[in-house]
Amino acid sequence: MAARPKPLPAEVPQAVAIVMDGNGRWAAAHGVSVAEGHRAGSRALRPVVETAIDLGVESLAVYAFSTENWSRPGDEVEALMEIFGETIDRELADLAKEGVRTRFVGRRDRAPDWLRTKLAELEEATATESRLNLWIAFDYGGRAELVEAARRIAESGVDVDEESFGRYLYAPDMPDPDLVIRTSGELRVSNFLLWQSAYAEFAFIDTLWPDFGPDEFRAAIEDYASRRRRFGGR
């Protein structure tokens, strides 16, 4: 029997996802408010996106606000909404000039009206950009996404298989991540892209998100490139 070919090295991932974790601990370590920690985290996004462009990554999904984050103290949630607005006006608008298309994944009905308007306006303004697709998971939960997909499939009456199920997710055209990065040293996925990351490679990084930059991102990509992806084979 002929020997099976060895799996190829992973090389540069075309789709990357990041759980941006550690803003609160960063704030505590630096003696500043949690809101300032979140602002530092928002500033960390742009150089990582620009590095992804330089490396040839085509799709970058980031976990910005989960369905569970609504349970945080009211003043923190309010500050987070303000910071999202600031980030859209400051960082994401500038990234659009570099060819970044931004889309938001998750629910929107619980966000303030003014923020929903900003989300829609940014998506419309960047709809023709194609240098990099940036997906921002906002009010997102992987279980909620799967339940919603199942509900819509039941209502439609279509036959269910993996392909048809995928069409009912929040963003059917978002590619499955090749690599999922989580910062801050935590070793869990926290309800992020449960369906899409079934065969993703994972990198758990000790660095808190506000301190995560181009060097750390490149190191994660280099580690990924040394792996061999088998997708259940040998």
N, C-alpha and C positions, 0 to 999 in steps of 0.2 A: 504494500500500500504506500502511495506517495505521501511524503511528509507534508503536513499542513504548513502553509506559509506563515511566518511569524507576523504578528500584528505590527503595524507601522507605528513609529513614534507619534505622539499627539500633535507636535509642532504648535504653531500659533492658533489659539482658539478663535473661531469666528464669532462666537457668542459667549459673553461673560456676564455673570450676575454677581452682585455684591450685597451682602447683608451689612449695612453700615452701622456697626454697633460700637458703643463705648463713649458717646457724648457726655452722659451723666457722670461717669467715672472720671473722664478727662476734666470736667468742670470741678469735681471734688478735689482732684489732685492739684489743680491750679488755683484753688480758693476763689472761684468765681461762681456765678449763678448757673443753674441748669440751662437757662435760656442762652447764656453766653456759650455754654458748651455746645448747644445745638447750632448756634451761629458759626462757631468754629468748624463744626461738622459740615455745614452748608458750604463754607469756603473751601473745604477739602475736595469737594466734588469736581470742580472745574479742572484742576491740573490732572486728575485721574482720567477724566474724559479726554483731555488733549493727548495724554499719553496713549490711551487706547487708539486714538486716531493714528498716531505716529507708528504704532505697532501693527496696524492693519486689522484691528478688531472691527467687525462690522456692526455688532449689536451689543449694547451694554444695558443691562437691567439693574436697577438699584432699589433697595427696600427702604423707603423713606418714612412711611407711617402705616402701621398695621391696624387691623380691626380691633385688636386688643389695646392699642395705645389710647383709645378713648377713655379707658378706665384710669388714666393718670390724673393727677390733680388738675382742676379746672384752669388754674393760672398757667400751668405748663402747656396744656393743650392750646390755650389761647395764644401763648407765645409761639408755639409751633406753627399755627396757622399764619401768624404774622411773618414768621421767618420763611415759610413757603412762598408767600407773596413777594418778599424781598428777594428771594433767590430767583424767582421767575423774572423779576424786573432787572436784576443785576447780572447774575451769572448765566442764566439760561438764554437770555436775550443776546448776550455777547457770543455764546456758543453757537447760536443760530447763524451768526456771521461767519463762523468757521465751517458751516455745512452740516450742523447737527440738527436732525429732526427729533423733536421731543414729543412723546406720547405718554399719557397717564393711564395706569392699569389699576382697576379696582372700582369701588363705589365712589359716587360724587354727591349723592343726595344728602349726606350728613355734613358736608362742608359748608361754610358760610357762602352766601350768594356771591359776594364780591370775589371770593377765591375761585368759585366755579367758573366765573366769567374769565378770570385770568387763565385758568387751565385751558379753556376752550380757545381763547384768543391765541395762546402760544401754539397750540396744536395746529390751528389754522395758518398761523404765520410761518410755521416751519414745514408745512405739508409737502413742499417741493424739494426740501433738502435731502441729500442722500449720502453724504460722506460718512455719517455714522448715525445709527438709530439708537436713541436714548429712550429707554422705557423706565418711567418712574412709578413704582408701586405705591399708590396713595390710598389709604383706607382699604388696604388689601389684606386678605387672608386666604391661604391656600385651600382650607376646608370650605370656607364660604364660596370660593370660586367653583369648587367641585359640586357642592350642593346646588348652586344656581344653574350650573350646566346640566345637572341631572334633572332639575325641575323643568328647564326649557325643553330638554329632549322628551320628557314625558308628555309635555303639552303638545309637542309637534307630532308625536307618534312615529318618528323615524326609527328604522332599525339601528341598534347601537353596536358599533365597533369602535376601535381606537381612533380611526380616522374621523368618523362622524362625531365622536365625543369631543375631539380636539376642536372642531369647528364651533362648539358652543362655549368655549372658554372666553374669558374677558377679552383677550387679544389673540385671536386665532393665527394671525400672521407673525406673531413674535416667535422667533426661532428658539428651540430648546437650548438651554445653556450648555456649552461644552465644559465650562468651568464655573463653579460657584465658590466665591471667596467670602469668608466671614472674618471680620476683624474682632478684636478685643479679647481673644483667647477662649471664648465660649465655644463649646463643641456640640452645637445643635443647629437645626435648620429654621426653627421658630416659625413654622407655618408658611414658609416662603416657597412658591413655585413647586408644590408637591408633585403635581403631574409632570411638569416640564423638566424637572431635574432628575427623572428616574435613572438616567444613565450618565449624569454629569460627574465629572471629577470634582473633588472638594479640596479646598485649601483653607485651613484654619490658622489665622494669623494672630499673634499675641498683641500687636500694635493696636491701640485705641484709634477709632476712626479719624478724629481730627488730626492725628499724627501720621495717618496713612497717606503716602504720597507716591509720586512717580517711581521712586526707587523700590518701594515695597510692592507696587503693582507689577513692575518689570520682573522682580524676583519671583512672584507668584506665577507669572507667565512662563518664565524660564523653567520653573519646577514642573509645570504642566507639560512643557515641551519634552521633558525627559521621560514621561510616562508612556505606557502602552495601553491603549483603550481596546477592550475586548468585546464589549457589548454582549456579555454572556457567553462568548466563545472561549477558545483556548489560544 
